[in-house]
Amino acid sequence: MLDDDELANELVIFILEMAGITDYNIFTSGEEALGFLASRGNDNEFPDVIFVDINMPGMNGFEFINHYEERFLKYNPETRLILLTNSVLANEKKRASQCESVYGFWNKPLTEEQLKGLIETVSNNKR
């Protein structure tokens, strides 16, 4: 999870833990998240899903996605990036749809139903 909003992060943690997911990482800056991903290399410890907020100070979500696609997408094409945002701007949704790594553009807050569907999709693709 990459979001500078502490309340949004707490809500995502709550939903993840209700779904029985305890293996997650929370980052409040794009630079911090990119450093973590670089430390994962291209092994089995690379995340299956990354939730990304668009509007953050410093590196915004689209800048993070650009760095992600340049450095990691080639080696981890199964990882799904989901923009989890308060944005309702049509141009941001269109821009997200043009990013190869973006799987979804979801409005905050994350819901249990969205997470269950995502878990099912990721599980089915690992088989």
Steps between C-alpha positions, in 0.01 A plus 500: 500500500633839400305790648598805704162505680525323837123452533478343153785266594328400823179419310689285249680319781165432667351357178812291430506353848125426492572300185778312680785673317787576734790526256494861379712813501389861530702786351430871515734607220574374152873506562460277805282254307743486206788429740304214652417356158867519399590299811255226395682444175317266267428224746187353650491779758392758244146625573200358316309828538598860562235757592610848394352840584522763226529822697800491729765758582837447339462213256135466396337172403557540126869578554523186714332298224745634240797396717335165573443426132856597407667296775274213601219421255718297263603264780170493690220522242252317726505773766184709492508871573168640612445871531303543820406865501253775581546640151197520274678675214434339163846591372664312790288192435591518129868544583484198733344288225802574282746362756594142424534398864173648629235238564235725650392851590301473822350768719587511868428337730596146405209267559499142616319398178770659282770325699329161481467531121864601472616210717305258283647646180858491631456145634359375169789650304760329722372153414 
